């Protein structure tokens, strides 16, 4: 079953984390404040941000505009 529906996937989990770090920096966030996971599908990896807000209460919905999958 293919549950991961995103166009941006990475060859390694480390690259997916690196992409998430860059996205966090663009949004003025720190990765340690964002609940996230690295989804795996068919040997490809994708960062996914989980939740409506980060640990500081700031909205996470900006991640969709920097190419990161976000689930509320």
C-alpha positions as CSV (number, residue, x, y, z in Angstrom):
1,X,0.0,0.0,0.0
2,X,1.4,3.4,-0.9
3,X,0.5,5.8,1.9
4,X,3.2,8.4,1.2
5,X,2.0,10.9,-1.3
6,X,4.6,13.5,-1.8
7,X,6.8,14.6,-4.7
8,X,9.9,15.4,-2.5
9,X,11.6,12.3,-1.3
10,X,15.3,11.6,-0.6
11,X,17.7,8.7,-1.1
12,X,18.7,8.6,2.5
13,X,17.1,9.4,5.9
14,X,20.0,11.8,6.6
15,X,19.2,13.8,3.4
16,X,15.6,14.0,4.5
17,X,16.6,15.3,7.9
18,X,18.9,17.8,6.2
19,X,16.0,19.0,4.0
20,X,13.9,19.4,7.2
21,X,16.6,21.4,8.9
22,X,16.8,23.8,5.9
23,X,13.1,24.2,5.8
24,X,13.0,25.0,9.6
25,X,15.7,27.6,9.0
26,X,13.6,29.2,6.3
27,X,10.7,29.4,8.6
28,X,12.7,30.7,11.6
29,X,12.3,27.5,13.6
30,X,14.6,25.0,15.1
31,X,14.2,21.3,14.3
32,X,14.2,20.4,18.0
33,X,11.0,22.4,18.4
34,X,9.2,20.6,15.6
35,X,7.5,17.2,16.0
36,X,8.5,15.2,13.0
37,X,9.1,11.8,11.5
38,X,10.9,10.4,8.5
39,X,8.5,8.4,6.4
40,X,9.9,5.6,4.2
41,X,8.3,4.2,1.1
42,X,9.9,2.1,-1.6
43,X,13.4,2.9,-0.3
44,X,12.8,6.6,-0.4
45,X,12.6,8.9,2.6
46,X,10.5,12.0,3.3
47,X,10.3,14.4,6.2
48,X,6.9,14.8,7.7
49,X,6.0,17.5,10.3
50,X,3.2,16.4,12.7
51,X,0.9,18.7,14.5
52,X,-0.7,22.1,14.3
53,X,2.0,24.0,16.3
54,X,5.6,23.6,17.3
55,X,6.7,23.3,21.0
56,X,6.6,27.1,21.3
57,X,3.0,27.3,20.0
58,X,3.8,28.8,16.6
59,X,1.9,27.4,13.6
60,X,3.4,24.6,11.5
61,X,1.3,25.2,8.4
62,X,4.1,27.1,6.7
63,X,5.9,23.8,6.0
64,X,3.7,23.1,3.0
65,X,5.1,26.2,1.3
66,X,8.7,25.1,1.6
67,X,8.1,21.6,0.3
68,X,7.7,19.6,3.5
69,X,4.7,17.3,4.1
70,X,2.6,18.5,7.0
71,X,-0.1,16.5,8.8
72,X,-2.3,18.2,11.4
